Amino acid sequence: MLMNVFEFDNYKSFVRQNLKTFPRRGHGQYLKIAKLLNIHTTMVTHIFKGDSNLSIEQALALAGHFAFSELETEYFVTLVQHARAANQKSRQYFEKQLGILKSRALNLG
């Protein structure tokens, strides 16, 4: 069962923590993600354990894989955009968007 994406401020932490809940503590999941995103498994490792980031398109594909709701997908993609932000003003913008989305989720839940 997936953890609540709204409890995370970092998409990499969310994915890593969730994979640990899979059978065998997620062994083999990076391979499945690599196939889904059509990238090499080492790139998946660079993304979730290193400095690389998902593209927006990859984030949407992964959100589909996790069967996110529309609001969860929007939050997850915004987390990716926040991680990809090149400057402080952009990061602040996405932090504000994340707060708005988190509030919407709390009001619905």
ABEGO torsion letter per residue (X at the ends): XBBBAAABABAAAAAAAAAAABBGGGBGAAAAAAAAAGBBAAAAAAAAABABBBBAAAAAAAAAAAGBBAAAAAAAAAAAAAAABABAAAAAAAAAAAAAAAAAAAAAX
